[in-house]
Amino acid sequence: MVDILVLLWAALTRVFRSRARLEAEILALRQQVNVLRRTSPRRFVFGNFDRVLFVGLYRLVPSIVDALAIVRPETVIRWHRVGFRSFWRWKSRRRGGRPRVPPEIRRLVRDMSLANPLWGAPRIHGELLKLGIEIGQTSVAKYMARGEARAVTGLADLSSQPC
């Protein structure tokens, strides 16, 4: 008797569901039938396509978890979270760009700019190229000593030399 009442209640509520929700539920049920047909009798084996499909349906229509029979809703939510994490890990990966300059070369550029306050980035870049160090001129300018530190050492060097 209870089963008949549940069936009638489900039939009445399905009349008022949206068409998209109904289509998503049908798709989820069909996919579950496909998984049941192709798996071994001991355990259900979900491929990546199955996981993506269930997660996508859950993303579009969160109430689809009511139609899941062979998968627990917590499992679909876990798949969704794992996929989200892997997407953002992929999205925030390092890409190409300016190569990293080793700390020794950064220190060398800074020391050269402090020792020779009248040299600019083009001159230091040229000297580094003569030494066989491949670095861009903009990188040299980026790692040169700036402002006050350079001016103070420059004045001290100039005042100690005889004219």
C-alpha positions as CSV (number, residue, x, y, z in Angstrom):
1,M,0.0,0.0,0.0
2,V,2.8,2.4,0.9
3,D,4.5,1.6,-2.4
4,I,1.4,2.6,-4.4
5,L,1.1,5.9,-2.5
6,V,4.8,6.7,-3.1
7,L,4.3,5.9,-6.8
8,L,1.2,8.1,-7.0
9,W,3.0,10.9,-5.2
10,A,6.0,10.7,-7.5
11,A,3.7,10.8,-10.6
12,L,1.9,13.9,-9.3
13,T,5.1,15.7,-8.5
14,R,6.6,14.9,-11.9
15,V,3.8,16.7,-13.6
16,F,5.0,20.0,-12.1
17,R,8.8,19.5,-12.9
18,S,10.5,21.5,-15.5
19,R,11.3,19.9,-18.8
20,A,15.1,20.3,-18.4
21,R,15.0,18.7,-15.0
22,L,13.0,15.8,-16.4
23,E,15.4,15.3,-19.3
24,A,18.4,15.4,-17.0
25,E,16.9,12.8,-14.8
26,I,16.2,10.6,-17.8
27,L,19.7,11.0,-18.9
28,A,21.1,10.1,-15.5
29,L,18.9,7.0,-15.3
30,R,19.9,5.9,-18.8
31,Q,23.6,6.3,-17.9
32,Q,23.1,4.2,-14.8
33,V,21.5,1.5,-16.9
34,N,24.5,1.6,-19.3
35,V,26.9,1.2,-16.4
36,L,24.9,-1.7,-15.0
37,R,25.0,-3.4,-18.4
38,R,28.7,-3.2,-19.0
39,T,30.2,-3.9,-15.6
40,S,31.1,-7.2,-13.9
41,P,28.7,-8.6,-11.4
42,R,30.9,-7.9,-8.4
43,R,31.5,-4.1,-8.6
44,F,30.4,-1.1,-10.6
45,V,33.2,0.4,-12.7
46,F,32.8,4.1,-13.5
47,G,34.9,5.5,-16.3
48,N,35.9,9.1,-16.6
49,F,33.1,9.8,-19.0
50,D,30.6,8.4,-16.5
51,R,32.0,10.6,-13.7
52,V,32.0,13.7,-15.9
53,L,28.4,13.0,-17.0
54,F,27.1,12.6,-13.5
55,V,29.0,15.6,-12.2
56,G,27.9,17.7,-15.2
57,L,24.3,16.8,-14.6
58,Y,24.7,17.5,-10.9
59,R,26.2,20.9,-11.8
60,L,23.3,21.8,-14.1
61,V,20.5,20.3,-12.0
62,P,21.5,19.7,-8.4
63,S,18.2,17.8,-7.6
64,I,19.4,15.0,-9.9
65,V,20.9,13.3,-6.9
66,D,17.4,12.0,-6.2
67,A,17.5,9.9,-9.3
68,L,20.8,8.3,-8.5
69,A,20.4,4.6,-7.6
70,I,23.8,3.0,-8.1
71,V,25.9,5.9,-7.0
72,R,25.6,7.7,-3.7
73,P,25.1,11.4,-3.9
74,E,28.1,12.0,-1.7
75,T,30.2,10.2,-4.3
76,V,29.0,12.5,-7.1
77,I,29.7,15.5,-4.9
78,R,33.2,14.2,-4.1
79,W,33.9,13.7,-7.8
80,H,32.7,17.3,-8.4
81,R,35.1,18.6,-5.7
82,V,38.0,16.6,-7.1
83,G,37.3,17.9,-10.6
84,F,37.1,21.4,-9.4
85,R,40.4,21.1,-7.5
86,S,42.1,19.6,-10.5
87,F,40.7,22.3,-12.8
88,W,42.1,25.1,-10.6
89,R,45.4,23.3,-10.2
90,W,45.6,23.2,-14.0
91,K,44.5,26.8,-14.4
92,S,47.1,28.1,-11.9
93,R,50.0,26.1,-13.2
94,R,53.2,27.8,-14.3
95,R,53.4,28.6,-17.9
96,G,56.2,30.0,-20.0
97,G,57.5,33.5,-19.7
98,R,60.6,35.1,-18.5
99,P,63.0,32.4,-17.2
100,R,64.0,32.6,-13.5
101,V,67.3,34.3,-12.9
102,P,69.5,32.4,-10.4
103,P,70.3,34.2,-7.1
104,E,74.0,34.3,-7.8
105,I,73.4,36.3,-11.0
106,R,71.0,38.6,-9.2
107,R,73.7,39.3,-6.5
108,L,76.3,39.9,-9.2
109,V,74.1,42.5,-11.0
110,R,73.4,44.2,-7.7
111,D,77.1,44.3,-6.8
112,M,78.1,45.5,-10.2
113,S,75.5,48.3,-10.0
114,L,76.7,49.3,-6.5
115,A,80.4,49.2,-7.5
116,N,79.9,51.2,-10.7
117,P,77.2,53.8,-10.0
118,L,77.6,55.5,-13.4
119,W,76.8,52.3,-15.3
120,G,73.3,51.7,-16.5
121,A,71.5,48.6,-17.4
122,P,72.9,48.5,-21.0
123,R,76.5,48.6,-19.8
124,I,76.1,46.0,-17.1
125,H,74.2,43.8,-19.6
126,G,77.1,44.1,-22.0
127,E,79.6,43.2,-19.4
128,L,77.6,40.1,-18.4
129,L,77.3,39.0,-22.0
130,K,81.1,39.3,-22.3
131,L,81.3,36.9,-19.3
132,G,79.0,34.5,-21.1
133,I,76.0,35.1,-18.8
134,E,72.8,35.1,-20.9
135,I,70.4,37.5,-19.3
136,G,68.1,40.2,-20.7
137,Q,68.7,43.9,-20.3
138,T,65.3,44.4,-18.7
139,S,66.2,41.7,-16.1
140,V,69.4,43.5,-15.4
141,A,67.5,46.7,-14.9
142,K,65.1,44.8,-12.6
143,Y,67.8,43.5,-10.3
144,M,70.0,46.7,-10.2
145,A,70.4,48.5,-6.9
146,R,68.0,51.5,-6.9
147,G,68.1,55.0,-5.6
148,E,69.7,55.9,-2.3
149,A,71.9,52.8,-1.9
150,R,73.5,53.4,-5.3
151,A,73.9,57.1,-4.8
152,V,75.5,56.8,-1.4
153,T,78.1,54.3,-2.6
154,G,78.7,56.3,-5.7
155,L,79.4,59.6,-3.8
156,A,81.8,57.7,-1.5
157,D,83.7,56.2,-4.5
158,L,83.9,59.6,-6.3
159,S,85.1,61.5,-3.2
160,S,87.9,59.1,-2.4
161,Q,89.5,59.4,-5.9
162,P,91.9,62.2,-6.5
163,C,91.1,64.7,-9.2
